């Protein structure tokens, strides 16, 4: 039994597929660079109650705790890891 490619069904446990999964990305809000580990739909508290949000989880190259950010805040990063200001090549 394979993983469904229907984005409405997800990958299980709230996880969703994303074209950048497993790749180097940058969070444009914080400048954090790391590998996209998961995209998850979660209930997020707001001042008006809870709402569902798609969150991207990024793990820095050095390891440690994963950073959660909005999926819309991530972009592919093809620079030099550890130096978000420099491009490779």
N, C-alpha and C positions, 0 to 999 in steps of 0.2 A: 504494500500500500504506500503510495507516494504522497508528497505534500501537495495540497491543492494550490493551483495558481490563481484561483479566484480571490481578489483582494478583499472581498466582503467576508470571506470565511476566515482569513488569517492563517497563521501557522500554529495556532493552539496557545493556550494560556494567555490570550490577549495579544500575542505577538503578531505583527504583520510583516509582510514582505516589503522590501524597499530595494531599489536598484543599487544603492550604495552600501548595503550590508556587507560588513567585512572589509570595507575599503577605508582609506585614509580620508578623513573629513575635517572640516573646520566649523566650529560654532561661531557664527558671525556676531552673536551677542557678546560673548566673552573672549573670543579669539582663541579658545582652546582647540588644539589639534590632537586628534587621536583616531582610533578605529571605531567605526559605527558597529556596535555590538547588537543592538536591538531597536525595534520600533514597536511601541506598546500603546494600546489604548487604555487609559486609566481614568478613574474618577478623581477629579481634582477639586479641592475645596475653593470656593470663591466667597465673596461677601454676600452673594445671593443664594447660597447653597452649593451643591456640587454640580459639576458638568464633566462631560467626557472630553478628553484631550488626547491627541496623538503626540507622544513623547519619544524623542530619540535619545538613546543612551550611548555616550562616547567614553571609551577607555583610553586614557593617555598612554603613550608608548612606554613610559616608565612603570605602568601598572597603577595600583591604588584604586580608589573609589571612582566609580563611573559617574559622569556628569549627565544629568537629565536636562534636555532643552526641547523647545518646540521643534517639530519636524521641519517647519518652514525656515528655521534658523541654520540648517546645515547646508554645506556646499562641499563638493568634491575638493580635496586639497592635494595638489601635486607639487608642493614645495618641498623644502628640506625639513624633515621631522626635527622638532626641537627649536626651529627658528621660523615662526610663522611669517616673518617679513621677507624671507628670501625664497625665490623660486628655484627649482632644480634646473640644471642644464645651463 
